[in-house]
Amino acid sequence: MENLGNLEESVLLIVMILDEAYGVSVAEAYEDKTGNTISIPAIHTVLKRLETKGMVKSKMGESTSERGGRRKRLYEATPYGYKVISHIKENRLQLWSLIPKLGLNNG
């Protein structure tokens, strides 16, 4: 199973959340959900990396007048992407379950 960095994992999760995931919408959601800013070129780099790894796929959307007739690249998670994210979640939950409950009920 392939490993993901924190940024890759966050971007993949955001692609899964959004109805229409493209560079700007992913960057806006990232900032909204994490409180951290990220540049559009950085988002595009991560999306391309995830696509190369087979975790997302993309297609060109329709052109719109608000974009001056330009089309945007839309991303969606692949079944493999869902499998990887599920594996990451299981591993994290297992690790969290092993943390001793020190200090929680000490009065």
N, C-alpha and C positions, 0 to 999 in steps of 0.2 A: 504494500500500500504506500502510495506516495505521500511524502511529508509536505506540509504547507507552512510558510511563515505566517506570522500574525496578520500582516497586511493582506496577504493572499486569502487567508481564511475569512477575514472580515469582508473583503470584496466579494468573495464567492457567496457568503451568507446574504449580503445585500442584493446580489443578482437574484437570489432565490426569493427574496422578499418582494422585490419590485415587480409591478405589472409590466412596465416597459423600462428595461435596463439599458442605458446607453451612457457614454462617458460622463456627461454633465449630471444626469439623474443619479448615477452611482456616487459621484463626488459629493453632491448635495446630501444624499442619504447618509454617506459616511460621516460627514460633518455633523449632521443632525443626531445620529445614533452614538457617535463616539466623542463629540465635542472637539475633535481635532480637524484641522484643515488639511487639505491635500490638493495638489495641482491636478488639472485635467490631464496633462501629459503623464503624470505618475499613474493615474487611474488607467489610462490607455495601455501603459506598459504592463501593469498587473493583469488587465483583461486579456491582453495578447499572450502573456505567459500562461494564464489559466487555459486559454484556448489551445495553446501548444501542448499542454499537459492533458488535454481532452476533458477538462472539467466544465467548460462552457463551450457553446457554439454560437456563431453569430450569423446574421444575415443583414442585408441592407433594407432599411425601412423605406416607406414611400417618401417622395419629396413633398415638402410643405412650403407654402408661401412665406411663413414666418422665418424659415431658414433660407430664404432667397432661392427656393427651388432645390436646395441641396438635400441629400438624403443622409440619414444617420444610421450608424451601425448599431443594431440591437443585439443584445446578448441574452442567452438563457442557459441555465445549468443543464448539464447532461446527466443521464442516469449514473455515470461514473462519478460525476461531481457530487451527486447526492450520496453515493456510497462512501466516498472519501469523507464528506462532512459528517455522516452518521458514525463512521469509524472514529473520527476525532472526538466527537461528543461522547461516545462510549468510553474511550480511553480517559478523557478528562473526568467523567463522572466516577469512574473507578478510582482514579487518583484522589479526587475529593473525598470519596468515602473512606479512604485510608487515613485521613488526617485525624489525629487524636482530638477529642473534644476538650482539651485542656482549658480550664478557666471559664467555661460556659456556665457551670452550675456551682461555682464556688462561693456563692452567697452574697 
